[in-house]
Amino acid sequence: MSERLVKLGLLLIIAGFIIFLFIPILLFTSSGSSKVGFGGCIVIFFIPICFGAGSPELVPLLIIIALALTLALILLLPLLLRKTIERIE
């Protein structure tokens, strides 16, 4: 099970880098009328710090999505690390 999670984690990291690399290309090739925005969350000791920039219509939605994903991660982390926690005890 843990090998599958490691592979899934690496796949998500690689997918994030690929998306991150293609964003500037999409920005330069899009027309001037398109709306662009981004949002993200950084978690430091289980305290999410959310940020966003871009189109005023898109930023609140992106921040809410990033915050929801961050909270889901915080809630699911003990379940994912259950076997590791049992080994320590």
C-alpha positions in Angstrom: 0.0 0.0 0.0 2.7 2.5 0.9 4.5 1.9 -2.5 1.3 2.8 -4.3 1.0 6.0 -2.2 4.6 6.9 -3.0 4.1 6.4 -6.7 0.8 8.5 -6.5 2.6 11.2 -4.6 5.4 11.4 -7.2 2.9 11.4 -10.0 1.1 14.3 -8.5 4.3 16.3 -7.9 5.4 15.7 -11.6 1.9 16.7 -12.8 2.1 19.9 -10.7 5.5 20.8 -12.2 4.2 20.1 -15.8 1.2 22.3 -15.1 3.4 25.0 -13.6 5.6 25.0 -16.7 2.7 25.3 -19.2 1.0 28.2 -17.4 3.3 30.9 -18.9 2.9 29.4 -22.3 -0.9 29.6 -22.0 -0.7 33.2 -20.8 1.4 34.4 -23.7 -0.7 32.6 -26.3 -4.1 33.5 -24.9 -6.0 36.5 -26.3 -6.3 39.7 -24.2 -9.9 39.1 -23.3 -9.3 35.9 -21.4 -9.5 35.8 -17.6 -6.6 34.4 -15.7 -6.1 33.9 -12.0 -4.3 31.6 -9.6 -4.6 30.6 -6.0 -2.8 28.4 -3.6 -2.2 27.5 0.0 1.0 26.8 1.9 0.7 24.9 5.2 3.1 25.7 8.0 2.5 23.6 11.1 -1.1 22.9 10.1 -1.8 26.6 9.6 -2.9 27.2 6.0 -1.7 30.5 4.4 -3.8 31.1 1.3 -3.0 33.5 -1.5 -4.2 34.4 -5.0 -3.9 36.9 -7.8 -5.4 37.7 -11.1 -9.0 38.2 -12.2 -11.2 39.5 -9.4 -13.9 37.0 -10.3 -11.6 33.9 -10.2 -9.4 34.5 -7.2 -11.9 34.0 -4.4 -13.1 30.7 -6.0 -9.5 29.5 -6.4 -8.6 30.4 -2.8 -11.7 28.6 -1.5 -10.8 25.5 -3.6 -7.2 25.5 -2.4 -8.3 26.0 1.2 -10.8 23.1 0.9 -8.1 20.8 -0.5 -5.7 21.9 2.3 -8.3 21.1 5.0 -9.1 17.8 3.4 -5.4 16.9 3.5 -5.1 17.9 7.1 -8.1 15.7 8.0 -6.9 12.8 5.9 -3.3 12.9 7.0 -3.8 10.8 10.2 -5.7 8.2 8.2 -2.9 7.9 5.6 -0.2 7.7 8.3 -2.1 5.3 10.5 0.4 2.4 10.0 3.4 4.7 10.7 1.8 6.0 13.9 1.0 2.4 15.0 4.7 1.4 14.5 5.9 4.3 16.6 3.6 3.4 19.5 
